[in-house]
Amino acid sequence: MEMQVMPLSRQEHAGLAGPFTLTEMKDGRRIAYAEVQGDSRVHTERQRVRELERTYGSLRAQAHTPAESRALIEKLLGER
């Protein structure tokens, strides 16, 4: 598992529209599950799934790297 933390200084980022999950099925199909203002949907249309994959890429680019995220979490745990 890889974890990335979004910096608090990022007041606007690609994930503000709501949470979503990307999944690749055993047969290779990719699907997305998205929640927007209390409405949840499973998306199977390639175009919509690709849009959410691009959003995921943007989130990763805006967040701390996995190593930076781990260091931040360890630092915060040490301050408890």
N, C-alpha and C positions, 0 to 999 in steps of 0.2 A: 504494500500500500504506500502511496506517495501522498503527502499532504502539503498544501501550499496555503499560506496565510495572506489575506488581503490586508495591506497596510491601512491603518486608520486614517492616514493622510489622504487616501483616495476617496474623496467625497462622492465621486461619480465613477461607476465601473459597469462592465458589461452584465453583471449579475443582478442589477437592481430590478429587472422585470420579474424576477421570481426564480425559485429553485427549479432545476430540471436534472434529469438523469439520462445518460446515453448508454445504450446497451447493444452489444452485438450478439445476435442469436447464433446457435450452433450451425445453422444453415448459411451463415454469413450475412443475413439481413440485419440492418441496423434500425433500431427504433429509439424513440425518445419519449420520455414521460415528463410533462411540464405542468407546473402549478402556477396559475396567474390569478391573483385576487380571489382565492377560494375555489377556483375552477380548475379541475385537473383533467388532463387529456393525454392519451397515448397517440403519438404521431408515428405513422408508418410511411408517409409520403416522402420520397427521397429529397425533394427540395426543402421541406421543413426540417428534416433531420440534418441536412447539410448546414442550414442556417444555424441550428443549435450547436453543431460541431464547430462552426466558425466562432460562435459566442464563447464556447468553451476554450478555444484557442486564445481568444482575447483575454479571458479571465486569467488564464495561465500566464500570459505575457504581462498583465498588470499586477499580479501577485508577487510576493517574495519567492525566490527560488526554493526548492525543497530544502536545501542546506540552510539557507537563511531562516526559513520557517522553523526548522528543527531547533536552530540556535535560539530563536526568539522564544519558543515554547519552553525550552530548557531553562532559559533565563527567568521567565515568568514563574515557572514551577519552583525555582530556587528562591524566589522572593516571598513565597508563602509563609 
